Every structure is written in structure tokens, then in C-alpha cells.
Amino acid sequence: MELDFERCYRAVDSRDQRFDGWFYTGVTSTGIYCRPSCPAMTPKRQNVRFFPSAAAAQGAGLRACRRCRPDAAPGSPHWDVRADVVGRAMRLIADGVVDRDGIPGLAARLGYTERHLHRMLRAEMGAGPLALARAQRAQTARTLIETTGLGMAEIAFAAGFGSVRQFNDTVREVYGTAPSELRTARGRCAAPGGAGTITLRLAYRPPLHAGALLDFLALRALPGVEEVRDGTYRRGLRLPHGPGEATLTPADGHVSATLRLTDMRDLAPAVARCRRLLDLDADPVAVDGTLAADPALAGAVAAEPGIRLPRSVDGFEMALRAIVGQQVSVRSARTTLTRLLDHLRPPGPDPSDTGEGPGPWLAGFPTAEEVLGAPDEVFGMPAGRRATIRALAGAVADGSLDLAPGGNREESVRRLLALPGIGPWTAGYVAMRALGDPDVLLPTDLAVRRGAAALGLPDDPKTLDAYADRWRPWRSYAVIRLWRAA
């Protein structure tokens, strides 16, 4: 990916934090790379190079700046919304697929050869999949070093390194210091939640309308799985190596995240899923700029800047929610789902087994296999809808339907529409919230039509669909605003 030098340099000179994560600034005279908003003195033009990823900067022999901590910058919104192979690959790498399945596993998930995948990522990101995964391992290692009391060998394997020597060499190369010195510099203090608990900051690009996010999640919260209380969202997670729990509190410039994990190898996937849930890698200025160009939405955008698109931590969960919510109110859907969960919810891990932990864990949502094996009487819904849920669970369980962040959006929607009982509204809702498509309109949705009418927009589905072309490529965000207007 080519970066325009003048535009990038102006962003660095103005220390514009909106560009953090879009690119990285390499300073050849000092041998470090920074985020654009680094408060250090602006380097001379002849000493500057720009990189599309931290991995590319590391590949050029640069180490991370200790002042601005570029590895903690928000992810690029470019890769967050793109539906092509590179965008899908970046989401899968963030979810830890390379650490679990290696480069062959990543290539197989994407349907390309390893060689071709390396070529595409190298062209766009300036680094291949192994280097990108290595950069993420280094960030995970730094987080574990600075926020836990784990031994260095434990951290090495929890972060995904194949050996302690590889861990030591990578940390020295990326941060310019030994792992033990990183811990000494930050102070050795275990997280307040006890063993298996990590507290960290999740950065985002301002503005962020935290109230809208929490309101949306609170209205749909399922007892025993998630809750919103005193400005904090808490939910159970199903992670690759075991259950977990996330407690997320929006603050000024970041979201405070406390993660309780049964296996430290799940740190990177847990962080990626929390960021995705709260849409923290979005570019709200670009979204709001497009929507505010429509006079009908300009007032709402000015009154509530930074509205995000709440997504999901589990694609199957979101698809099941969408099916249950067909043609019923949010409250009715929540009641039906709660009854279903009462029969299906597995017990969460018990922190009392170790004598530590702040209390009972919230459980993750049931898996497709668990729903598929449930008896008919636990569903509490018409036979047709029950059959749709079983068809969905079967397709997810056998792998024919991929609802993970790295799935092919067009193919997933096509397969959803082929299932009995799933129409355009359900497939669109899943594409918007599970697959992360930023450009979905739900013109037949009753609340969308009511919101449109409240703002003086056409509420006929066909007319509204045609009108909404001016909101591309951010129609999903327009849907959230129409829901709020309703």
C-alpha cells in the first residue's frame, strides 16, 4: 500500500491522533517508529519513512517508541471494514489464527495458497503474515510483562512464541530492551482481580458516544451472559482455549478493559473481540462527515457525534439473536432468548477453585453444537422458527457457514439466504453486526422506518432504499441513528 508522504507528514507535524493506526512513522536517525500523534519533536523530512503496519517498520530494523507506544494504537479502520482477502486476513491474524493454526491454517481459511497470501499481504501491509503475527505476539508479550506477575517462560508461550529464546530476541528487537527491563520500568504489580486477570487500555479514535453504545447493549443484554451497570459492560466470552470474561468501561480516550482468562494464550483473541464488539477501530470522523452531509441527519450527527456500530464477539450468537428477533420487539426477543438460555447455558468456570477471583463468571453464549442437540421443548417458539435455528446451527457446526470476522461476507450472506426461514432482513442484520459490514441498510425494519419518518425522511422501504444511496459506504451507521431517532 502506497502512502502519500505529504499527507502523512502533515498528520505527524500536527500530531493528529485520528491517524493513529492508519500508518506508522519511522525515524531513521533514531532507529525508532512512532504513531502519528507522538508528542516528540517532529523529525526532519529526510529522516522520515512511513509504513502501513508496525510489522513493516520492525522489518526495516526499527524499534517501537517507548514514549507513544505505537503498538497500542487503534487498529486501522481501512482493514477493519474491507471485505477483501487482505482485510479478512488481518482480522483473522488479530484473532490469533496464525498462533493456533500457523500460516497453512490461515491460508486454508482464506482459500489461497501460502505463497499468494504472502504476496498480497506484503504488497498491502509491507510485511507477510508471519511478520504481522510476530508483531502481535510482541504486543501481547509486553502487555503480559507489564500487567501480570507471570514468569517470563510462561509469558513466552502464552504470547504464542515457540521458545523462550525467540521471545527474548523478539522483545529486544521490537522494544530495544530485555523483557526483564520492561517489567522493571513499569513496576511489577499483579492485576487487582487475581490470577488470570489482566487490566489494559483499549485505544480508539475520538469521538466515541459511550452512552449510545451502552444503551444499545443494555437493551439487549441477556441475564447470565452480559450486563450493563454503572457505565460498565460485562459479558462472558467463549475463547479458543477456554471460557473468559470481559469488563469494559469507556473512559476519556480509551476503554478500560479487565479480562479474566482461563488461559493466557487467549489474550490477543479476547482483545480483538472486545475491540470489534465496541467498534473501536472505526473512523468516526469519516462516518459522521458522510452522514452529516445529508441535512436530515446533520442535526443528529451534531448532537451525538461518534455513534458506533455495536458488533459481536460470536457470529453464531448474533445470527441466532437475529432469527429470534424476526417480526417481534427487542423485549420479546430478549424474553424468548432468556428462556432458551435457562435450558442451554453451561456453567462458567468457578474462580473459587483457585481461591481467587472477584466472583462468579458470566457464561459465554451456547455453541452451535449445544443448540443443535437441544430438545424441541426448550425452544419455546413456533416449529418453523425452531427449524430455522436448527438449520443455522447445523450449517455453523459442519463448517458450511462461516460467521467469523474473517469470513467472506458475500458468501456468508448467500449461504444464510439459502437457509429456510431466513430472508433479507435477517441476513442483513447478521452482515451488519456479526460480519461487520459497514454498508447495510434494513429498509423493511419497522424501527428504521419509524426513525426515518421522525427525521422527515421517506419511510416506504423502496423509496428509503433509493434515498439511502447518499449514505454509502456507511449505511449501517445510519441504521443505528435511525433506530435512535425512533
C-alpha positions as semicolon CSV with decimal commas, in nm:
position;residue;x (nm);y (nm);z (nm)
1;M;0,000;0,000;0,000
2;E;0,146;0,335;-0,104
3;L;0,133;0,619;0,149
4;D;0,130;0,981;0,038
5;F;0,434;1,137;0,204
6;E;0,299;1,493;0,225
7;R;-0,034;1,394;0,379
8;C;0,135;1,165;0,629
9;Y;0,396;1,423;0,722
10;R;0,129;1,690;0,780
11;A;-0,054;1,449;1,012
12;V;0,269;1,388;1,205
13;D;0,352;1,760;1,221
14;S;0,006;1,835;1,366
15;R;0,018;1,529;1,597
16;D;-0,328;1,433;1,478
17;Q;-0,438;1,129;1,679
18;R;-0,711;1,049;1,426
19;F;-0,438;0,896;1,208
20;D;-0,304;0,664;1,479
21;G;-0,318;0,312;1,340
22;W;-0,357;0,430;0,979
23;F;0,021;0,434;0,937
24;Y;0,344;0,437;1,139
25;T;0,626;0,690;1,130
26;G;0,980;0,555;1,105
27;V;1,262;0,788;1,209
28;T;1,584;0,663;1,053
29;S;1,809;0,897;1,255
30;T;1,695;0,746;1,586
31;G;1,602;0,396;1,471
32;I;1,252;0,408;1,618
33;Y;0,896;0,408;1,484
34;C;0,607;0,605;1,633
35;R;0,237;0,667;1,599
36;P;0,147;0,993;1,413
37;S;0,040;1,166;1,735
38;C;0,372;1,105;1,915
39;P;0,444;1,415;2,130
40;A;0,815;1,410;2,047
41;M;0,966;1,679;1,825
42;T;0,867;1,642;1,461
43;P;1,157;1,472;1,278
44;K;1,315;1,622;0,969
45;R;1,168;1,515;0,637
46;Q;1,487;1,348;0,521
47;N;1,484;1,125;0,830
48;V;1,126;1,002;0,793
49;R;0,974;0,692;0,633
50;F;0,611;0,585;0,656
51;F;0,491;0,228;0,699
52;P;0,144;0,071;0,664
53;S;0,196;-0,158;0,965
54;A;0,407;-0,196;1,276
55;A;0,539;-0,521;1,131
56;A;0,670;-0,336;0,825
57;A;0,851;-0,086;1,048
58;Q;1,001;-0,369;1,252
59;G;1,109;-0,540;0,930
60;A;1,302;-0,224;0,841
61;G;1,503;-0,263;1,163
62;L;1,318;-0,001;1,372
63;R;1,211;-0,042;1,735
64;A;0,891;0,082;1,898
65;C;0,894;0,426;2,060
66;R;0,871;0,395;2,439
67;R;0,702;0,732;2,469
68;C;0,399;0,699;2,237
69;R;0,379;0,315;2,243
70;P;0,274;0,272;1,878
71;D;0,179;-0,093;1,927
72;A;-0,110;0,022;2,149
73;A;-0,263;0,244;1,877
74;P;-0,613;0,165;1,745
75;G;-0,627;-0,073;1,452
76;S;-0,657;0,069;1,104
77;P;-1,020;0,132;1,004
78;H;-0,909;0,052;0,650
79;W;-0,860;-0,315;0,736
80;D;-1,149;-0,323;0,980
81;V;-1,414;-0,258;0,712
82;R;-1,261;-0,408;0,400
83;A;-1,419;-0,733;0,284
84;D;-1,137;-0,844;0,054
85;V;-0,877;-1,112;0,129
86;V;-0,631;-0,873;0,296
87;G;-0,897;-0,729;0,526
88;R;-1,014;-1,080;0,618
89;A;-0,657;-1,192;0,678
90;M;-0,587;-0,901;0,911
91;R;-0,896;-0,979;1,118
92;L;-0,801;-1,347;1,142
93;I;-0,443;-1,265;1,241
94;A;-0,578;-1,034;1,514
95;D;-0,795;-1,322;1,637
96;G;-0,486;-1,540;1,678
97;V;-0,540;-1,783;1,390
98;V;-0,169;-1,786;1,295
99;D;-0,068;-1,866;1,654
100;R;-0,316;-2,154;1,669
101;D;-0,306;-2,295;1,315
102;G;0,005;-2,148;1,157
103;I;0,031;-1,988;0,812
104;P;-0,115;-2,301;0,645
105;G;-0,426;-2,270;0,862
106;L;-0,466;-1,902;0,777
107;A;-0,426;-1,968;0,405
108;A;-0,677;-2,254;0,419
109;R;-0,934;-2,032;0,594
110;L;-0,896;-1,775;0,316
111;G;-0,884;-2,023;0,027
112;Y;-0,546;-1,915;-0,110
113;T;-0,201;-2,068;-0,127
114;E;0,052;-1,957;0,133
115;R;0,270;-1,803;-0,137
116;H;-0,009;-1,595;-0,288
117;L;-0,131;-1,484;0,055
118;H;0,221;-1,372;0,147
119;R;0,244;-1,178;-0,180
120;M;-0,087;-0,995;-0,119
121;L;-0,009;-0,904;0,242
122;R;0,342;-0,794;0,154
123;A;0,206;-0,561;-0,116
124;E;-0,059;-0,406;0,110
125;M;0,095;-0,421;0,458
126;G;0,467;-0,418;0,385
127;A;0,503;-0,749;0,572
128;G;0,399;-1,111;0,535
129;P;0,158;-1,299;0,765
130;L;0,436;-1,438;0,985
131;A;0,581;-1,091;1,047
132;L;0,235;-0,948;1,118
133;A;0,164;-1,227;1,368
134;R;0,508;-1,176;1,524
135;A;0,433;-0,807;1,581
136;Q;0,111;-0,903;1,756
137;R;0,293;-1,158;1,973
138;A;0,537;-0,886;2,079
139;Q;0,249;-0,659;2,181
140;T;0,081;-0,941;2,373
141;A;0,408;-1,021;2,547
142;R;0,459;-0,659;2,651
143;T;0,107;-0,647;2,796
144;L;0,166;-0,965;2,997
145;I;0,507;-0,845;3,118
146;E;0,371;-0,513;3,240
147;T;0,035;-0,622;3,385
148;T;0,093;-0,969;3,534
149;G;0,333;-1,144;3,767
150;L;0,380;-1,439;3,532
151;G;0,728;-1,576;3,480
152;M;0,899;-1,495;3,151
153;A;0,879;-1,854;3,026
154;E;0,503;-1,858;3,091
155;I;0,463;-1,527;2,910
156;A;0,664;-1,650;2,613
157;F;0,433;-1,943;2,545
158;A;0,115;-1,753;2,639
159;A;0,203;-1,487;2,380
160;G;0,245;-1,752;2,110
161;F;0,624;-1,778;2,085
162;G;0,773;-2,117;2,007
163;S;1,060;-2,080;2,254
164;V;1,190;-1,854;2,529
165;R;1,488;-1,762;2,312
166;Q;1,258;-1,649;2,030
167;F;1,059;-1,445;2,285
168;N;1,372;-1,276;2,424
169;D;1,511;-1,197;2,079
170;T;1,181;-1,052;1,955
171;V;1,123;-0,832;2,260
172;R;1,480;-0,699;2,239
173;E;1,441;-0,628;1,869
174;V;1,098;-0,462;1,890
175;Y;1,139;-0,266;2,214
176;G;1,515;-0,225;2,233
177;T;1,537;-0,374;2,581
178;A;1,525;-0,707;2,762
179;P;1,189;-0,841;2,887
180;S;1,301;-0,813;3,250
181;E;1,386;-0,445;3,198
182;L;1,038;-0,379;3,057
183;R;0,891;-0,516;3,380
184;T;1,128;-0,315;3,598
185;A;1,048;0,005;3,410
186;R;0,671;-0,033;3,461
187;G;0,686;-0,181;3,811
188;R;0,588;-0,536;3,897
189;C;0,231;-0,535;4,021
190;A;-0,025;-0,808;3,966
191;A;-0,369;-0,711;3,844
192;P;-0,624;-0,649;4,125
193;G;-0,853;-0,928;4,006
194;G;-0,608;-1,206;4,091
195;A;-0,453;-1,479;3,881
196;G;-0,571;-1,489;3,522
197;T;-0,686;-1,126;3,532
198;I;-0,541;-0,855;3,309
199;T;-0,636;-0,487;3,302
200;L;-0,540;-0,279;2,999
201;R;-0,649;0,019;2,793
202;L;-0,815;-0,017;2,453
203;A;-0,748;0,294;2,244
204;Y;-0,998;0,443;1,999
205;R;-1,028;0,739;1,766
206;P;-1,245;1,013;1,917
207;P;-1,521;1,096;1,937
208;L;-1,692;0,797;2,099
209;H;-2,056;0,822;2,210
210;A;-2,026;0,581;2,502
211;G;-2,383;0,639;2,617
212;A;-2,530;0,521;2,287
213;L;-2,313;0,208;2,294
214;L;-2,410;0,114;2,648
215;D;-2,779;0,193;2,588
216;F;-2,783;-0,036;2,285
217;L;-2,614;-0,322;2,469
218;A;-2,819;-0,279;2,787
219;L;-3,149;-0,304;2,600
220;R;-3,044;-0,640;2,452
221;A;-2,844;-0,780;2,746
222;L;-2,916;-1,146;2,829
223;P;-2,909;-1,239;3,200
224;G;-2,617;-1,461;3,292
225;V;-2,432;-1,377;2,970
226;E;-2,397;-0,998;2,985
227;E;-2,492;-0,697;3,193
228;V;-2,461;-0,318;3,193
229;R;-2,423;-0,149;3,528
230;D;-2,291;0,193;3,636
231;G;-2,140;0,276;3,298
232;T;-1,970;-0,063;3,260
233;Y;-2,047;-0,351;3,024
234;R;-1,959;-0,704;3,134
235;R;-2,003;-1,029;2,945
236;G;-1,886;-1,387;2,922
237;L;-1,666;-1,499;2,634
238;R;-1,604;-1,827;2,456
239;L;-1,238;-1,822;2,359
240;P;-1,022;-2,074;2,170
241;H;-0,859;-2,218;2,483
242;G;-1,140;-2,182;2,736
243;P;-1,404;-1,951;2,884
244;G;-1,333;-1,591;2,972
245;E;-1,499;-1,270;3,082
246;A;-1,459;-0,906;2,981
247;T;-1,546;-0,596;3,180
248;L;-1,540;-0,283;2,962
249;T;-1,568;0,075;3,089
250;P;-1,550;0,364;2,839
251;A;-1,328;0,650;2,955
252;D;-1,173;0,961;2,803
253;G;-0,955;0,847;2,513
254;H;-0,972;0,475;2,590
255;V;-1,185;0,189;2,714
256;S;-1,065;0,029;3,035
257;A;-1,078;-0,349;2,989
258;T;-1,044;-0,608;3,263
259;L;-1,013;-0,958;3,116
260;R;-1,045;-1,276;3,319
261;L;-0,896;-1,566;3,126
262;T;-0,863;-1,936;3,198
263;D;-0,568;-1,949;2,956
264;M;-0,335;-1,656;2,888
265;R;-0,298;-1,765;2,525
266;D;-0,643;-1,615;2,474
267;L;-0,535;-1,257;2,550
268;A;-0,499;-1,147;2,185
269;P;-0,831;-1,305;2,072
270;A;-1,011;-1,154;2,372
271;V;-0,875;-0,806;2,297
272;A;-0,964;-0,838;1,927
273;R;-1,321;-0,944;2,006
274;C;-1,375;-0,667;2,259
275;R;-1,247;-0,408;2,014
276;R;-1,477;-0,549;1,749
277;L;-1,778;-0,557;1,981
278;L;-1,743;-0,185;2,061
279;D;-1,630;-0,089;1,708
280;L;-1,315;0,073;1,847
281;D;-1,121;0,068;1,519
282;A;-1,376;0,281;1,334
283;D;-1,304;0,626;1,193
284;P;-1,597;0,827;1,334
285;V;-1,490;1,149;1,162
286;A;-1,521;0,985;0,819
287;V;-1,854;0,823;0,908
288;D;-2,006;1,135;1,059
289;G;-1,879;1,351;0,774
290;T;-2,066;1,144;0,517
291;L;-2,389;1,122;0,717
292;A;-2,385;1,490;0,818
293;A;-2,380;1,587;0,450
294;D;-2,749;1,488;0,448
295;P;-2,948;1,776;0,605
296;A;-3,192;1,523;0,752
297;L;-2,915;1,364;0,960
298;A;-2,696;1,669;1,017
299;G;-2,870;1,768;1,339
300;A;-2,849;1,419;1,487
301;V;-2,481;1,389;1,398
302;A;-2,403;1,728;1,553
303;A;-2,595;1,638;1,870
304;E;-2,444;1,290;1,904
305;P;-2,106;1,262;1,732
306;G;-1,920;0,934;1,739
307;I;-2,208;0,686;1,725
308;R;-2,058;0,339;1,677
309;L;-2,188;0,016;1,526
310;P;-2,212;-0,241;1,808
311;R;-2,096;-0,571;1,666
312;S;-2,049;-0,909;1,831
313;V;-1,799;-1,143;1,991
314;D;-1,972;-1,451;1,845
315;G;-2,117;-1,468;1,494
316;F;-2,342;-1,765;1,572
317;E;-2,485;-1,586;1,874
318;M;-2,572;-1,282;1,666
319;A;-2,734;-1,492;1,392
320;L;-2,948;-1,677;1,646
321;R;-3,050;-1,346;1,804
322;A;-3,149;-1,218;1,460
323;I;-3,372;-1,521;1,392
324;V;-3,542;-1,495;1,732
325;G;-3,593;-1,122;1,674
326;Q;-3,778;-1,165;1,344
327;Q;-4,100;-0,962;1,349
328;V;-4,101;-0,918;1,729
329;S;-3,990;-0,640;1,960
330;V;-3,645;-0,631;2,119
331;R;-3,804;-0,700;2,459
332;S;-3,995;-1,005;2,333
333;A;-3,683;-1,144;2,164
334;R;-3,486;-1,097;2,485
335;T;-3,751;-1,286;2,685
336;T;-3,751;-1,578;2,440
337;L;-3,371;-1,595;2,436
338;T;-3,355;-1,585;2,816
339;R;-3,589;-1,886;2,840
340;L;-3,375;-2,072;2,587
341;L;-3,055;-1,990;2,774
342;D;-3,204;-2,114;3,101
343;H;-3,205;-2,462;2,946
344;L;-2,882;-2,440;2,745
345;R;-2,644;-2,223;2,946
346;P;-2,340;-2,419;3,058
347;P;-2,187;-2,333;3,396
348;G;-1,895;-2,093;3,378
349;P;-1,557;-2,176;3,534
350;D;-1,552;-2,141;3,911
351;P;-1,284;-1,899;4,034
352;S;-1,318;-2,048;4,382
353;D;-1,121;-2,348;4,255
354;T;-0,806;-2,135;4,286
355;G;-0,921;-1,936;4,584
356;E;-0,903;-1,614;4,384
357;G;-1,132;-1,401;4,169
358;P;-1,396;-1,136;4,236
359;G;-1,697;-1,365;4,200
360;P;-1,893;-1,593;3,965
361;W;-1,812;-1,562;3,596
362;L;-2,069;-1,480;3,333
363;A;-2,112;-1,763;3,086
364;G;-2,044;-1,748;2,716
365;F;-2,330;-1,797;2,472
366;P;-2,410;-2,164;2,389
367;T;-2,230;-2,313;2,090
368;A;-2,394;-2,425;1,767
369;E;-2,342;-2,786;1,874
370;E;-2,521;-2,729;2,205
371;V;-2,817;-2,561;2,035
372;L;-2,832;-2,834;1,773
373;G;-2,853;-3,102;2,041
374;A;-3,124;-2,932;2,248
375;P;-3,470;-3,097;2,264
376;D;-3,762;-2,926;2,088
377;E;-3,941;-2,828;2,409
378;V;-3,667;-2,588;2,526
379;F;-3,708;-2,351;2,230
380;G;-4,050;-2,208;2,319
381;M;-4,123;-2,082;1,967
382;P;-4,314;-2,189;1,653
383;A;-4,191;-2,502;1,476
384;G;-4,084;-2,305;1,167
385;R;-3,855;-2,074;1,363
386;R;-3,715;-2,367;1,559
387;A;-3,634;-2,541;1,231
388;T;-3,455;-2,227;1,109
389;I;-3,241;-2,218;1,423
390;R;-3,154;-2,585;1,384
391;A;-3,060;-2,529;1,020
392;L;-2,839;-2,236;1,120
393;A;-2,673;-2,435;1,400
394;G;-2,614;-2,729;1,166
395;A;-2,452;-2,511;0,900
396;V;-2,222;-2,343;1,154
397;A;-2,137;-2,674;1,322
398;D;-2,040;-2,851;0,999
399;G;-1,840;-2,552;0,874
400;S;-2,051;-2,477;0,567
401;L;-2,141;-2,133;0,711
402;D;-1,858;-1,909;0,834
403;L;-1,972;-1,625;1,061
404;A;-1,625;-1,546;1,198
405;P;-1,467;-1,200;1,148
406;G;-1,252;-1,335;0,864
407;G;-1,539;-1,493;0,676
408;N;-1,631;-1,399;0,321
409;R;-1,922;-1,158;0,368
410;E;-2,087;-1,210;0,030
411;E;-2,058;-1,589;0,053
412;S;-2,186;-1,594;0,412
413;V;-2,491;-1,384;0,321
414;R;-2,561;-1,608;0,024
415;R;-2,549;-1,918;0,244
416;L;-2,767;-1,752;0,506
417;L;-3,034;-1,671;0,247
418;A;-3,030;-2,035;0,135
419;L;-3,140;-2,150;0,481
420;P;-3,516;-2,194;0,536
421;G;-3,677;-1,904;0,722
422;I;-3,400;-1,650;0,662
423;G;-3,480;-1,353;0,443
424;P;-3,309;-1,024;0,353
425;W;-3,375;-0,858;0,692
426;T;-3,217;-1,140;0,893
427;A;-2,923;-1,180;0,655
428;G;-2,867;-0,803;0,655
429;Y;-2,876;-0,782;1,034
430;V;-2,619;-1,062;1,060
431;A;-2,399;-0,899;0,795
432;M;-2,413;-0,570;0,985
433;R;-2,348;-0,693;1,340
434;A;-2,175;-1,032;1,305
435;L;-1,977;-0,987;0,985
436;G;-1,906;-0,617;1,041
437;D;-2,034;-0,486;0,707
438;P;-2,045;-0,104;0,743
439;D;-2,281;-0,055;0,448
440;V;-2,604;-0,244;0,524
441;L;-2,949;-0,085;0,515
442;L;-3,256;-0,253;0,664
443;P;-3,532;-0,064;0,480
444;T;-3,813;-0,300;0,588
445;D;-3,723;-0,278;0,958
446;L;-4,010;-0,116;1,148
447;A;-3,786;0,086;1,380
448;V;-3,578;0,207;1,084
449;R;-3,893;0,324;0,909
450;R;-4,019;0,497;1,223
451;G;-3,684;0,668;1,269
452;A;-3,687;0,781;0,907
453;A;-4,035;0,928;0,949
454;A;-3,928;1,107;1,267
455;L;-3,645;1,274;1,075
456;G;-3,867;1,369;0,783
457;L;-3,726;1,100;0,553
458;P;-3,930;0,866;0,331
459;D;-4,048;0,561;0,526
460;D;-4,156;0,349;0,231
461;P;-3,894;0,069;0,204
462;K;-3,824;0,109;-0,168
463;T;-3,809;0,488;-0,153
464;L;-3,592;0,482;0,158
465;D;-3,358;0,228;-0,002
466;A;-3,306;0,455;-0,301
467;Y;-3,265;0,764;-0,082
468;A;-3,002;0,593;0,134
469;D;-2,754;0,569;-0,153
470;R;-2,619;0,906;-0,036
471;W;-2,513;0,743;0,293
472;R;-2,279;0,490;0,130
473;P;-2,047;0,337;0,240
474;W;-2,176;0,391;0,597
475;R;-2,540;0,287;0,578
476;S;-2,503;0,053;0,879
477;Y;-2,419;0,357;1,093
478;A;-2,721;0,536;0,951
479;V;-2,936;0,242;1,067
480;I;-2,809;0,288;1,424
481;R;-2,901;0,659;1,407
482;L;-3,246;0,581;1,266
483;W;-3,304;0,336;1,549
484;R;-3,214;0,604;1,799
485;A;-3,443;0,853;1,625
486;A;-3,729;0,600;1,656
